[in-house]
Amino acid sequence: METATPVFWGGVLVLFLLILYRTGWNVRESILAIIGLRGMRNITPVELVVSAVTISATFYVLLQALEACKQM
């Protein structure tokens, strides 16, 4: 879990910066794209990879948290 948390937050930051760059540094549009209110139909391969790594790290952190709860 110590390695997955920085990967998760790093992925979130990189994804946000990539989308922010793509939307012309419009913070509002970037946030709407990330939460899904704007379509990401034209997602770039780099954004797709970062998104996949971030989602994978999220599930890994979730599984580690569940394991920690079982041991309590």
C-alpha distance (Angstrom), angle and dihedral (degrees) to the residues before:
residue distance angle dihedral
M1 . . .
E2 3.78 . .
T3 3.81 90.4 .
A4 3.80 98.3 39.5
T5 3.80 96.8 55.3
P6 3.83 96.1 61.2
V7 3.82 89.4 43.5
F8 3.81 89.6 53.1
W9 3.82 96.0 48.2
G10 3.79 91.9 40.5
G11 3.79 89.6 52.5
V12 3.78 91.7 48.6
L13 3.80 90.7 50.8
V14 3.82 94.3 46.8
L15 3.81 91.8 46.2
F16 3.80 91.0 49.5
L17 3.81 91.7 49.1
L18 3.81 92.5 47.8
I19 3.79 92.2 50.0
L20 3.80 90.6 42.6
Y21 3.81 89.1 54.4
R22 3.81 91.8 47.0
T23 3.80 93.1 51.0
G24 3.79 92.1 51.9
W25 3.82 95.0 -100.3
N26 3.81 91.2 -58.7
V27 3.81 104.2 150.6
R28 3.81 94.7 -167.7
E29 3.81 93.3 52.8
S30 3.80 91.2 45.6
I31 3.79 92.9 53.6
L32 3.80 91.3 46.5
A33 3.82 90.2 50.5
I34 3.81 92.5 50.0
I35 3.81 95.5 49.3
G36 3.78 90.3 46.0
L37 3.79 103.0 -110.3
R38 3.79 89.2 118.2
G39 3.76 118.7 48.5
M40 3.78 118.0 -107.9
R41 3.79 92.7 -156.7
N42 3.79 92.1 134.9
I43 3.79 97.3 50.2
T44 3.79 114.0 157.7
P45 3.83 122.4 -127.5
V46 3.82 91.0 -111.4
E47 3.81 91.3 53.8
L48 3.80 89.7 46.8
V49 3.82 92.4 53.7
V50 3.81 93.3 45.7
S51 3.79 90.4 47.7
A52 3.81 91.9 50.0
V53 3.82 92.4 49.3
T54 3.81 90.7 47.6
I55 3.81 92.6 49.9
S56 3.81 90.7 46.8
A57 3.81 91.4 50.7
T58 3.80 89.3 48.7
F59 3.79 92.0 55.5
Y60 3.80 90.9 44.9
V61 3.82 91.2 52.7
L62 3.81 89.7 47.1
L63 3.80 92.0 51.4
Q64 3.80 91.7 47.5
A65 3.81 90.3 50.4
L66 3.80 90.9 50.5
E67 3.81 90.8 50.3
A68 3.80 90.1 49.9
C69 3.80 90.3 51.4
K70 3.81 91.2 51.3
Q71 3.79 90.8 55.0
M72 3.80 93.1 54.7
